[in-house]
Amino acid sequence: MAARAIEGDELSLHTHMHLREDIMALYGFESKSELAMFESLINVSGVGPKVGLALLSTLGAERLGIAIGNSDLSALTRVPGIGKKTAERIIVELREKFRSQPAGEEGPVIGIEHEDVAAALISLGYSAAEAADAARRVNGSGVSTEERIVAALRLMDAR
């Protein structure tokens, strides 16, 4: 969500189609990690696309993952439209997926070249820290993203 396209630019989006009885909506994201976070959020009971987008646009995928992993209720409730009960539900349902960071440490910071691999691992249930570590270690292990994901999964199995 940081970069903005200029008219005439070519860009790629990672999309999620949301279907309900009364609506069909398509949501687009700049990165796979944003898409994975959005899909995790809308799977929480009582959290829909509107709330998911509000959380992502306010905090960003990485900061949101850190806030959830650290059970930071105040960070979530600062987002317009997020009350205490909704924030608590998000934390309870997603906390293990975004395991806490020790106090004073930053969350896993990964480069854009590792982002797709880490997002895939997170969507498979690995913590953000594990995913970022594995994504960094397989950089260059394969040409395509798919090959790097397979290499990262092999590293995770070797543990």
N, C-alpha and C positions, 0 to 999 in steps of 0.2 A: 504494500500500500504506500510505500515511500516514494517510488518513482511515478511520474505522471507522463502519459503519452501526449505527444503533440499531433495535431491533425495531420494525417498523411503517413504517420509512422506505422510500421507493421509491428504487431505484438502478439504474444501468445498468452492465453489465459487458461487456468485450470478451473473447470466448471463443476457445479453441482446442480442437478435438476431436482427441484422439490415439487412433488406431486401430492395434491390433496383432492378431495372430492370437488371442491369449488375453485381450485387455483392450480395453475402450472407456472412455476417460476424458475428462471435460470440465474444462478449466482456465479460470478466470475472472480477469480483470485489471481494475484500475480505469481504466487509460489505454491508449491505442493504443501508446504508446511502450513500456510494459511488455510488452504482447503481442508487439510487433515484436522486442524484445530476447529474449524467451522463445523465439520461433520461430527466431531466429538461433542461439541457443545449442543448441537440440535438433537443429539441422542439422549441428552439429559431430560428427564421428565419435567415438563413445564417450560422448557427453553425452546423457542422457535427461531426461525431465521432472522427475524427483526432483532431479537436480543443477542443472537450470535454475532450479527454484523456490528451491533453497538459495542460489544465487548472487543471485537477485533479492531474496529476503527479507533477506539479509544486507547487500548493498551498495546495492540500489536500481538502477533502470535507468540513471540518469544517471551515478552514480559507477562503475557497472560498465562503461559505455561508455568513460569516461575511463581507467579502469584497463586495459582492453583496448587502447585506442588508444595509451596510453603504455607498453605492454608491462610493466605493473606486476605481475610474478609474485607478489610477496609479498602484495599485496592479495587476489589470487585464492586463494592457498593458505591464507589465514586463514579461509576459509569451510570449515566442517566438511564433510568428505567430498570435498574437492578436493585432490588430490595435485599434486606438481610436474609430472608428465607430462600430466595432464589440463589443468592451467592453461596449460602450454606449447602444447598442441594448440589450446586455445581462442584463445590469442593469435595463433598462426600463422594459423589459419583466418579470424579476424575482425578482425585488426589494421587492414587497409586500410579496412574499413568504418567504423571508429572512429578515424580518423587522429589521430596524436599532437598534443597541445597543447604549445606551447613551455613550457619549465620556468618554474614560478612562476605560470603563467596558469591560471585556472579553466577548466573545460570550458564548453561553450555552455550558458547558462542561459536557458531560455525560459519565458514565462508559460503558464498553462494554456490561454489562448485560442489559442496557437500550437502546442500539443502535438500535436494530431491531424495537422496539416499536416506538421510535422517528422517525426513517426513514419512517415507515408506516404512521404516522401522518403527516409528512412533505409532503409525496406524495399525501395525501388527501387534502392538501392546508393549513394546519396549519403552523404558523411561527415556525422557529427553536426553539425560546425561549419557546413558548407554548408547543411544542412537547417534549422538554427536561424536562420541569417541570412536565408534565403529566406522562411521562415515569418514572421519579424518584418516583412520588407519588404512582404508581401502582406496584412497585417492590414487588413481593411476593403475589400479588393479585390473581394470577393464575399460574398454573404450566407451561403451554405452552405459547409460544409467542403470539399465536392467542388469548388466554384467556386474556393475559395482554393488548393486543391491544383493545379488546372489553371493558375491564375495563377502559382503558384510554379514549376511546370514550365516555363512560358513564360519566366520570369526566368532559370532555369537554362540554357535553350537559347540565350538572348540572349548569354550569356557567351562 
